[in-house]
Amino acid sequence: MSSAAAGRARIRPTQAQLAAAAGRRVPDVLGPGLRVVFVGINPGLYSAATGHHFARPGNRFWKALHGGGFTPHVLRPDEDRDLTKLGIGITNIVQRASAGAADLSTEELRAGARTLERKLRRVHPRFVAILGLGAYRTAFERPRGAIGEQAERIGEARIWLLPNPSGLNAHHQLPELSARFADLARASGFGRRARSTRPVA
């Protein structure tokens, strides 16, 4: 990455830019032949303002992804497009950005789940990792969904449920998040790296 690009990556959106980002979409990181597609609930305003997934400072997705053994180092949000080279993708249940997932209605989540299923059936990933228990239970109408692999599938893709990596989720700290990600890494074929990589502090 060039020094100019690195400089842009460090610039934080202003409050006005964050407010203007409401309703925007963040481009999916998808392609053929992916081993795992991570599915967020919906983009936050910070991600929408920057155009990159899980971009808000304090979100632990990128650290958990590395700590779980998926990436050789902690990637920056502006490197999200590089994930497909590793066999990893990112999308969301609901595409529109909002200040928080609480802004989404039950109907919107369920409509998003139907759209997501159609999208994933086109790209045929091996695993689909949903990031957020409550959102999964509501969107897919599975009130007993628990962390780990689910009985249901999307096409041939196995569904794996993981905690929301948002920094606001105090129920799951980074070491536990990394361990949960590592479980998926081993199941999806990233096992050697997952076994040799310790959670990021």
N, C-alpha and C positions, 0 to 999 in steps of 0.2 A: 504494500500500500504506500502511495506517495505521501510526502510530508504534507502536501496541501490537503489530501483526502483525510489524513490523520487529524489535521487541524479542524476540518469541518466536523469530524466525528465528535470532537470535544465541545463543540458549540451547543449549548442547551437552548431549547426553544423558550421564547418569552411567554409570559402569561397570555398575551394576545394571540400568539401563534398556537398555544395549546387550546384556547377557546375556539379558534377557527378550525381546529382539527376535528371537532365533533362531527360524527357522521361519515368521515372519510374511511377509506379502506387501505389496508396494507397489502401489497401484492403477495400472493401465495408463493411459497418456495416448494415447488412440486416438479415432478418429472417421472419418467418411466424407470422401473427397476429399483425403486427405493425399498430399503429394508424396514425403515420406521418413519412414519409421519406423526409428528407431534401436533396435537390439536389444542390450541388455547380456547378460552371462552369467547372473547372478542378483543380487538385491539384497544389498548388504553389511549388516552389523548397524546401521551408522550410518543408512543410508537407511531401513531398516525401522523404526528407532526414531523417526525424524522423519517418515516417511510420504512422502518425496520422493526422486526418483531422483538418483543420483550426488551424494549430499549430503555425503559424507565430505570434510573439508578435505584438500586435496592432490589430489583427483581433478580431472583437467584437462578433463573433458568440456565444461563450460560455456565455458571459455576457448577450447577448440578449435572449438566450435560457432560462437562469434563470430569467432574468427580465420579460420575457413574461409569466413565470409561468410553464414552462415545467419541470424544475429540482429543487430539494429542495435546492441546493446550486450551486455555479459556478463550474462546472467540469473543470478539466484540459484536454488538448488535449489527453494525454496518458490514459485517462479514457473513450475514445470514445466507446470502446467495451461494456461498461456498459450500454449504452443507450438502447439497446434492452430490458433490464429488465424493462425499463420505457415505452416500446411500441414505441420507436423512432429509426429510422435508418438514415444512411447517405450514399450517393453515389454522383456521378458527371455526368454531361452530357458527357464530354470527360474525358477519364481515364488518359491520359498521362500528366505528369507534365511539366510545363513550367514556365518561369519567370513571365509571366502575361497572362491574358486572351486575350490580343491583339495579342498574337502569334498564336491564333487559326484562321483558315480560316472559311469562311462561310460553305464550303463543309464539313469540319471536325465537325463543330457544328451540322449541319443537320444530318450527319451520326451518331453522338453521340446521338442525340435525338431519332433516330430510334432504336438504341441499347438499350437506356434507357427504351423506351416503352416496348420492349420485356422483359427486366429484371423485370420491375415493374409488368407486367402482371403475372409473375410467383410467386411473393411474396404477391400480393393482399393487399397493404396497403389501409387504408381508405382515407388518404390525401397524396398528393405529393406537397411539398413546394419547388418551384424553387427560388433560391437565385440569383437574377440578372435580371433586366428588359430587358436590351439590349440583353443579351444572350438568354433569352426566346424568345424574338421577332424574333431573327434571327434563332435560332435552330428549333423552331416550326412553323416558318413562320406565326407569328401572330403579325403584325406590330402595332396593336392597344392594345396589352396587357398592362394592368394597374395593380397596386398593389391591392391585394385582390383576391377573388375567381374568377376563369375564367369559361366561359360557357362550355369549352371542358372538357373531362375526359380522363384518361388513364385507360381503362377497366372500373371498377367501382369506381376507385379512383378519388376524387375531386381534382382539381388542384388549388393551391394557389400561388400567385406570391408575393415575398417579395424582399426588396432591398438587394443588395449585402452587407454583413456585413464587407467587407474588410475595414481596417483603411484608405485606400486611397479614399474611397467613402465619400467625404466631404458633399455631398448633404443630407445625412441622419445621424444625430447624434444618440448616444446611447439611449437617452430617447425615440426618435421616433421609432428607431428600436425595442426597447422593447415593445412599444405600438402596433406595427404592429405584432410582434410575439404573443402578448397577444390576438389579434383578432383571430388568427389561433388557439391558445390554447383553447379559449372558444368554437370555432366551432367544434373542434376535440375531445372535452370531457375532456380537462385539465382545464375546466373553473373555478372550485373552487380555484385552486392554482393560476390561472392567476389573479383572482379578488383580491386575498389577498397579492400578491407580487408586490412590487414597483420596477420600473426600477433601475438597478444598476448604480451608478454614476461612 
